[in-house]
């Protein structure tokens, strides 16, 4: 399961080896906190995923991992069924947004919002 790690100046999404392989993601996502524009808690990360998977893995109704693209937006996704998610909108980064499942999504979002 992907985890969000926060330092004084950076946000890192740590992916397991399985997630990297399934989502065809070469490395963890690491962004400066000043690129974070918006943080949002979503009750269902699977339903919040929008666009076309390219590249990545989608098991309908179960799991989505990888890059989802739609007009003008590229999102790194790691979500699973029954788990809330945090959507983090970015500016000036390879991804326009990060959509990451977290059991404690509200606490993660509050911590990230306070750190910005």
LINSUL-V200507 format. One record per residue. OMEGA is omega as a letter, one per 30 degrees, with the letter a starting at -180 (none if undefined). Layout:
omega:OMEGA
omega:OMEGA
//
This chain:
omega:l
omega:l
omega:l
omega:l
omega:a
omega:l
omega:a
omega:a
omega:a
omega:l
omega:a
omega:l
omega:a
omega:a
omega:l
omega:l
omega:l
omega:l
omega:l
omega:a
omega:a
omega:a
omega:a
omega:l
omega:a
omega:a
omega:l
omega:l
omega:a
omega:a
omega:l
omega:a
omega:a
omega:l
omega:a
omega:a
omega:a
omega:l
omega:a
omega:l
omega:l
omega:a
omega:a
omega:a
omega:l
omega:l
omega:a
omega:a
omega:a
omega:l
omega:a
omega:l
omega:a
omega:f
omega:l
omega:a
omega:l
omega:l
omega:a
omega:l
omega:a
omega:a
omega:l
omega:a
omega:l
omega:a
omega:l
omega:a
omega:l
omega:a
omega:l
omega:a
omega:l
omega:a
omega:l
omega:a
omega:l
omega:a
omega:l
omega:a
omega:l
omega:a
omega:l
omega:a
omega:l
omega:l
omega:a
omega:l
omega:a
omega:l
omega:l
omega:a
omega:l
omega:l
omega:l
omega:l
omega:l
omega:l
omega:a
omega:l
omega:l
omega:l
omega:l
omega:a
omega:a
omega:l
omega:l
omega:a
omega:l
omega:l
omega:a
omega:l
omega:l
omega:a
omega:a
omega:none
//
